[in-house]
Amino acid sequence: MLRVGNLQRSIDFYTNVMGMKLLRTSENPEYKYSLAFVGYGNNPDHAELELTYNWGVETYEMGTAYGHLAIAVADAYEACEKIRNAGGKVTREAGPVKGGTTVIAFVTDPDGYKVELIQRSLS
């Protein structure tokens, strides 16, 4: 779960830029929060990411415990190009990880969360 400062902005990023689908949303007026679930498919076959908007809270401290999300992609170079063309921010271009051969890249979502793209054979 990620706490976000603008739910629609985050939905737009994860669907339009990262290529996920909006799976479902819910509102909780009593406790003043909204949820959106995004992913490349539904549980249990695919992981889902919960986006939580606490009404009236536009920013959060990242803290020191959070590192990043990681998503497998077939081609990290191609994924970076698609993300950039869709208006996303690539913060580390695709290339081999230091001291290894695995190809990775990083992008940053609108709230500053880092997302690692790890090139993997997806077959």
One Martini backbone bead per residue (centre of mass of N, CA, C, O) as a GRO file, in nm:
protein
  123
    1MET     BB    1   0.097   0.036   0.022
    2LEU     BB    2   0.018   0.372  -0.084
    3ARG     BB    3   0.049   0.699  -0.003
    4VAL     BB    4  -0.143   0.964  -0.147
    5GLY     BB    5  -0.206   1.307  -0.262
    6ASN     BB    6  -0.343   1.200  -0.549
    7LEU     BB    7  -0.537   0.970  -0.681
    8GLN     BB    8  -0.565   1.034  -0.986
    9ARG     BB    9  -0.266   1.077  -1.044
   10SER     BB   10  -0.186   0.786  -0.966
   11ILE     BB   11  -0.367   0.634  -1.156
   12ASP     BB   12  -0.251   0.759  -1.413
   13PHE     BB   13   0.035   0.654  -1.378
   14TYR     BB   14  -0.021   0.338  -1.345
   15THR     BB   15  -0.183   0.326  -1.620
   16ASN     BB   16  -0.052   0.523  -1.845
   17VAL     BB   17   0.261   0.464  -1.773
   18MET     BB   18   0.273   0.150  -1.650
   19GLY     BB   19   0.011  -0.031  -1.761
   20MET     BB   20  -0.207  -0.058  -1.574
   21LYS     BB   21  -0.498  -0.146  -1.393
   22LEU     BB   22  -0.807  -0.064  -1.286
   23LEU     BB   23  -0.974  -0.266  -1.053
   24ARG     BB   24  -1.054  -0.075  -0.794
   25THR     BB   25  -1.281   0.108  -0.576
   26SER     BB   26  -1.306   0.310  -0.265
   27GLU     BB   27  -1.512   0.450  -0.004
   28ASN     BB   28  -1.460   0.629   0.333
   29PRO     BB   29  -1.630   0.868   0.492
   30GLU     BB   30  -1.599   0.809   0.795
   31TYR     BB   31  -1.255   0.796   0.756
   32LYS     BB   32  -1.143   0.964   0.513
   33TYR     BB   33  -1.107   0.754   0.250
   34SER     BB   34  -0.934   0.629  -0.045
   35LEU     BB   35  -0.936   0.361  -0.292
   36ALA     BB   36  -0.690   0.196  -0.511
   37PHE     BB   37  -0.656  -0.070  -0.749
   38VAL     BB   38  -0.361  -0.194  -0.904
   39GLY     BB   39  -0.264  -0.378  -1.213
   40TYR     BB   40  -0.200  -0.658  -1.440
   41GLY     BB   41  -0.395  -0.806  -1.238
   42ASN     BB   42  -0.546  -1.040  -1.045
   43ASN     BB   43  -0.599  -1.190  -0.779
   44PRO     BB   44  -0.362  -1.446  -0.748
   45ASP     BB   45  -0.189  -1.398  -1.023
   46HIS     BB   46  -0.156  -1.096  -0.919
   47ALA     BB   47  -0.042  -0.818  -0.813
   48GLU     BB   48  -0.142  -0.554  -0.592
   49LEU     BB   49  -0.195  -0.199  -0.569
   50GLU     BB   50  -0.240   0.017  -0.300
   51LEU     BB   51  -0.416   0.325  -0.297
   52THR     BB   52  -0.401   0.592  -0.054
   53TYR     BB   53  -0.644   0.846   0.037
   54ASN     BB   54  -0.620   1.100   0.266
   55TRP     BB   55  -0.814   1.336   0.333
   56GLY     BB   56  -0.612   1.633   0.295
   57VAL     BB   57  -0.347   1.469   0.212
   58GLU     BB   58  -0.063   1.567   0.001
   59THR     BB   59   0.178   1.470   0.198
   60TYR     BB   60   0.480   1.273   0.261
   61GLU     BB   61   0.700   1.099   0.433
   62MET     BB   62   0.924   0.854   0.338
   63GLY     BB   63   1.151   0.770   0.493
   64THR     BB   64   1.387   0.490   0.571
   65ALA     BB   65   1.236   0.210   0.492
   66TYR     BB   66   1.187   0.283   0.214
   67GLY     BB   67   1.265   0.191  -0.117
   68HIS     BB   68   1.101  -0.014  -0.339
   69LEU     BB   69   0.963  -0.116  -0.616
   70ALA     BB   70   0.912  -0.423  -0.814
   71ILE     BB   71   0.927  -0.488  -1.176
   72ALA     BB   72   0.872  -0.697  -1.427
   73VAL     BB   73   1.037  -0.699  -1.750
   74ALA     BB   74   1.124  -0.775  -2.073
   75ASP     BB   75   1.219  -0.455  -2.142
   76ALA     BB   76   1.378  -0.191  -2.005
   77TYR     BB   77   1.429  -0.002  -2.244
   78GLU     BB   78   1.136   0.002  -2.350
   79ALA     BB   79   0.999   0.089  -2.088
   80CYS     BB   80   1.136   0.365  -2.067
   81GLU     BB   81   1.029   0.480  -2.331
   82LYS     BB   82   0.727   0.456  -2.264
   83ILE     BB   83   0.731   0.622  -2.003
   84ARG     BB   84   0.844   0.881  -2.123
   85ASN     BB   85   0.619   0.916  -2.348
   86ALA     BB   86   0.393   0.926  -2.099
   87GLY     BB   87   0.549   1.127  -1.870
   88GLY     BB   88   0.762   0.989  -1.725
   89LYS     BB   89   1.023   0.932  -1.470
   90VAL     BB   90   1.351   0.869  -1.537
   91THR     BB   91   1.623   0.798  -1.293
   92ARG     BB   92   1.727   0.520  -1.435
   93GLU     BB   93   1.869   0.383  -1.671
   94ALA     BB   94   1.907   0.127  -1.856
   95GLY     BB   95   2.106  -0.138  -1.704
   96PRO     BB   96   2.345  -0.273  -1.547
   97VAL     BB   97   2.422  -0.377  -1.259
   98LYS     BB   98   2.636  -0.335  -1.029
   99GLY     BB   99   2.834  -0.620  -1.059
  100GLY     BB  100   2.645  -0.714  -1.309
  101THR     BB  101   2.375  -0.827  -1.552
  102THR     BB  102   2.130  -0.709  -1.460
  103VAL     BB  103   1.859  -0.534  -1.585
  104ILE     BB  104   1.791  -0.194  -1.493
  105ALA     BB  105   1.548   0.046  -1.359
  106PHE     BB  106   1.416   0.383  -1.284
  107VAL     BB  107   1.122   0.521  -1.139
  108THR     BB  108   0.896   0.801  -1.067
  109ASP     BB  109   0.641   0.898  -0.899
  110PRO     BB  110   0.439   1.167  -0.805
  111ASP     BB  111   0.529   1.101  -0.482
  112GLY     BB  112   0.842   0.962  -0.504
  113TYR     BB  113   0.828   0.677  -0.578
  114LYS     BB  114   1.009   0.395  -0.636
  115VAL     BB  115   1.064   0.206  -0.951
  116GLU     BB  116   1.166  -0.105  -1.042
  117LEU     BB  117   1.314  -0.242  -1.334
  118ILE     BB  118   1.320  -0.590  -1.425
  119GLN     BB  119   1.479  -0.790  -1.635
  120ARG     BB  120   1.272  -1.054  -1.774
  121SER     BB  121   1.157  -1.353  -1.841
  122LEU     BB  122   0.794  -1.388  -1.919
  123SER     BB  123   0.744  -1.709  -2.003
   0.00000   0.00000   0.00000
